[in-house]
């Protein structure tokens, strides 16, 4: 099992795929599969990795002939295409391994379509699977409730894809969120204590994206970039210095809770770092609805006034 083919299923025409927007900007897909690129970075050099993003091109017979095993990650909107691609790979006699948010959230739905489930955070479960793979036998499921130290997470293998195919490039600074919105899977998967990478670590990732020749939007995909405000404020001046030194090759976008609007110093740092937009979770203007879903952070004053 020396040849690992990492396959990302396509999106159907939905909000998540941006299909009708992509032709307007001359791109094939919204973002590359950051999880698979990170798993590739965690894989020892004796394994050879290739990545196929089915949003950008097909899974060819040459790909399957080359592969010894196929690794697949997906979100819920990719469910049908995940199963379709996995079934094709298994019919070709390949060992199929699932991981990522959808298999972690719904392993019982995914188990019939794969040989191995590597769930939760890959820093812990991926090495455990590789250790068994080296012994020639493995379990059906690898899972762990432990939360890894993300300061030890390696830089994703951005070199494995043509980044010019994408609208924006994702990087991750933190995992976890301090809030308790009952509908959100982030606190279930990553916990309520935000864990952050170090500023030098994140700048190394920006270097890796820059070195591919890509210029444009970088999406910091943290589900709440300001989950740890102190660390975010330590990071932002470093991004500002990095970007200016490189003649501003990137501008940034991210996701955050609406309490960002109360912190003018933090917003000023984000503007200086070339952040141009932030995705907020409004959910509902109904106070009763916010109480019911435990989204108390949206109840501190009027959402309209913010």
C-alpha positions in Angstrom: 0.0 0.0 0.0 2.6 2.5 -1.1 0.4 4.5 -3.5 -2.2 6.6 -1.7 -4.9 8.3 -3.9 -6.7 11.0 -2.0 -10.1 11.7 -3.6 -12.5 14.5 -2.8 -16.1 13.9 -4.0 -17.9 16.5 -6.1 -20.7 18.8 -4.9 -24.1 18.8 -6.5 -25.3 22.2 -7.6 -26.0 23.8 -4.2 -24.8 26.7 -2.1 -21.8 24.7 -1.2 -20.6 24.1 -4.7 -21.1 27.6 -6.1 -21.6 26.0 -9.6 -23.3 29.0 -11.2 -20.8 31.5 -9.9 -17.6 29.6 -10.8 -17.8 30.2 -14.6 -18.1 33.9 -14.0 -14.7 34.0 -12.3 -13.0 31.3 -14.4 -12.5 28.8 -11.7 -13.4 25.1 -11.4 -14.2 24.9 -7.7 -14.6 27.0 -4.6 -11.8 25.6 -2.4 -9.4 22.6 -2.3 -9.8 19.8 0.2 -7.8 21.1 3.2 -8.4 18.0 5.2 -6.9 15.6 2.6 -4.0 18.0 2.1 -3.3 17.9 5.8 -3.5 14.1 5.9 -1.0 14.0 3.1 1.3 16.1 5.1 1.0 13.7 8.1 1.9 10.7 5.8 5.5 9.5 6.0 7.6 10.0 2.8 7.8 6.3 2.0 4.1 6.6 0.9 3.4 8.4 -2.4 0.3 10.7 -2.4 -1.8 12.0 -5.2 -4.9 14.1 -4.8 -7.9 14.1 -7.2 -10.5 16.7 -6.6 -13.6 15.5 -8.5 -14.9 19.1 -8.6 -12.0 19.9 -10.9 -11.7 16.8 -13.0 -12.7 13.1 -13.2 -11.3 10.0 -11.4 -9.5 8.3 -14.3 -8.7 4.6 -14.8 -5.0 5.6 -14.8 -5.6 7.0 -11.2 -7.2 3.8 -10.1 -4.5 1.6 -11.8 -1.8 3.6 -9.9 -3.5 3.5 -6.5 -3.0 0.8 -3.9 -5.6 2.5 -1.6 -8.0 5.4 -1.8 -8.6 7.9 1.0 -11.8 10.0 0.9 -13.1 12.9 3.0 -16.5 14.6 2.7 -19.1 16.8 4.2 -22.8 15.9 4.3 -23.7 17.6 1.0 -21.2 15.2 -0.7 -22.9 12.1 0.7 -24.2 10.7 -2.6 -21.0 11.4 -4.6 -18.8 10.1 -1.8 -20.7 6.7 -1.9 -20.7 6.6 -5.7 -16.9 7.2 -6.0 -16.2 4.8 -3.1 -18.2 2.0 -4.6 -16.4 2.4 -7.9 -13.0 2.2 -6.1 -14.0 -0.9 -4.1 -15.2 -2.6 -7.3 -11.7 -1.9 -8.7 -10.3 -3.8 -5.7 -8.9 -0.8 -3.8 -8.8 -0.5 0.0 -11.1 2.5 0.7 -10.6 4.6 3.8 -13.1 7.3 4.9 -12.5 10.2 7.2 -13.5 13.8 7.7 -16.6 15.6 9.1 -19.4 13.5 7.5 -18.0 10.1 8.3 -17.1 11.3 11.8 -20.7 12.5 12.4 -22.4 9.6 10.7 -20.1 6.5 10.8 -23.0 4.1 10.6 -24.1 5.5 7.3 -20.6 5.4 5.9 -19.4 2.0 7.1 -21.1 -0.1 4.3 -19.3 1.9 1.6 -15.7 1.7 2.9 -13.2 -0.7 4.4 -11.8 1.5 7.1 -13.1 4.5 9.0 -10.5 6.9 10.3 -12.5 9.4 12.4 -12.2 12.4 14.6 -8.9 14.5 14.3 -6.3 12.9 12.1 -3.3 13.9 14.2 -4.3 11.0 16.5 -6.2 8.5 14.4 -4.3 8.6 11.1 -0.9 7.5 12.7 -2.8 4.7 14.5 -4.1 3.4 11.3 -0.8 3.7 9.5 0.9 1.7 12.3 -1.5 -1.2 11.8 -1.2 -0.9 8.0 2.5 -1.4 8.3 1.8 -4.6 10.3 -0.5 -5.9 7.5 -3.8 -5.8 9.4 -6.1 -3.1 10.5 -9.4 -2.4 12.4 -12.6 -1.3 10.8 -12.8 1.9 12.8 -10.2 4.3 14.4 -11.6 6.9 16.7 -10.5 9.0 19.6 -12.1 11.6 21.9 -8.7 13.2 22.6 -8.0 16.7 21.3 -4.6 17.0 19.6 -2.1 19.9 20.1 -2.5 21.7 16.7 0.8 23.4 17.2 2.2 20.1 16.1 0.1 19.8 12.9 2.2 19.9 9.8 1.8 22.4 6.9 -0.8 21.0 4.4 0.6 19.7 1.1 -0.6 22.6 -1.1 1.9 21.5 -3.7 -0.3 18.5 -4.6 -2.9 20.5 -6.4 -3.1 23.3 -9.0 -4.4 26.1 -6.8 -5.3 28.2 -9.8 -8.4 26.1 -10.1 -9.9 27.6 -7.0 -11.7 30.7 -5.9 -10.0 30.8 -2.5 -7.5 28.8 -0.6 -8.3 27.5 2.9 -6.0 27.5 5.9 -6.9 26.7 9.5 -5.7 28.6 12.5 -7.9 27.2 15.3 -10.3 24.4 16.1 -13.1 24.6 18.6 -15.6 27.3 19.7 -16.4 28.5 23.3 -20.2 28.9 22.5 -22.9 26.2 22.8 -25.3 26.6 19.9 -27.2 23.3 20.0 -27.4 22.8 16.2 -23.7 23.1 15.6 -21.4 20.1 15.0 -18.2 22.0 15.6 -18.3 21.8 19.4 -19.2 18.1 19.1 -16.2 17.4 16.9 -13.6 19.9 18.2 -14.8 20.9 21.6 -15.4 24.2 23.4 -11.9 25.1 24.2 -10.4 26.8 21.0 -6.9 25.4 20.2 -4.7 27.6 18.0 -1.6 27.2 15.9 1.3 29.5 16.5 1.8 32.7 14.4 5.1 31.3 12.9 3.3 28.1 12.1 0.5 29.9 10.2 3.0 32.1 8.4 4.7 29.0 7.2 1.4 27.9 5.7 1.0 31.2 4.0 4.5 30.8 2.6 3.5 27.4 1.2 0.5 28.8 -0.5 2.6 31.8 -1.8 5.3 29.4 -3.2 2.7 27.7 -5.4 2.3 31.0 -7.3 -1.3 31.5 -6.1 -2.4 35.1 -5.4 -5.8 36.1 -4.2 -8.3 35.2 -1.5 -7.2 33.1 1.5 -10.1 31.8 3.6 -9.2 31.2 7.3 -11.7 28.4 7.7 -11.9 28.4 11.5 -15.6 28.1 12.5 -15.0 31.0 14.8 -11.8 32.9 14.2 -12.3 34.9 17.4 -13.1 31.9 19.6 -9.8 32.8 21.3 -9.6 36.6 20.9 -6.3 37.0 22.7 -4.5 34.6 20.3 -6.3 36.1 17.3 -5.0 39.5 18.3 -1.5 38.1 18.6 -1.7 36.6 15.1 -3.1 39.5 13.2 -0.1 41.9 13.4 2.1 39.0 12.2 -0.2 38.5 9.1 0.0 42.2 8.5 3.8 42.2 8.5 4.0 39.1 6.3 1.5 40.4 3.7 3.2 43.8 3.4 6.6 42.2 3.1 5.3 40.2 0.2 3.6 43.2 -1.5 0.1 42.1 -0.4 -0.4 38.9 -2.4 -3.4 37.8 -0.3 -6.6 39.2 1.1 -8.4 37.3 3.8 -11.9 36.2 4.8 -13.1 34.1 7.7 -16.0 33.1 9.9 -16.7 34.7 13.3 -19.4 35.2 15.9 -21.3 38.5 15.9 -19.6 39.7 19.1 -16.8 40.7 16.8 -18.8 43.8 16.2 -18.3 44.9 19.8 -14.5 44.8 19.6 -13.3 47.7 17.6 -9.6 47.1 18.3 -9.9 43.6 16.9 -11.7 44.8 13.8 -9.0 47.4 13.2 -6.3 44.7 13.4 -8.3 42.6 10.9 -8.6 45.5 8.5 -4.9 46.2 8.7 -4.2 42.5 8.0 -6.2 42.8 4.8 -9.4 41.0 5.9 -12.1 42.0 3.4 -15.1 40.0 4.6 -16.4 38.0 7.6 -19.1 35.3 7.5 -21.5 35.7 10.5 -24.0 33.3 11.9 -27.2 35.3 12.3 -29.6 32.3 12.3 -32.7 34.2 13.4 -33.8 37.6 14.7 -36.2 35.8 17.1 -35.1 36.1 20.7 -37.1 33.0 21.5 -35.4 31.1 18.8 -32.0 32.2 19.9 -32.8 31.1 23.5 -34.1 27.8 22.3 -30.9 27.0 20.3 -28.6 28.3 23.1 -27.2 31.0 20.8 -26.9 33.5 23.6 -24.0 35.5 22.1 -26.5 36.9 19.5 -28.7 38.3 22.3 -26.3 41.0 23.5 -28.2 44.0 22.0 -29.9 44.5 18.7 -28.5 42.5 15.7 -29.7 45.4 13.5 -27.7 48.0 15.5 -24.6 45.9 15.2 
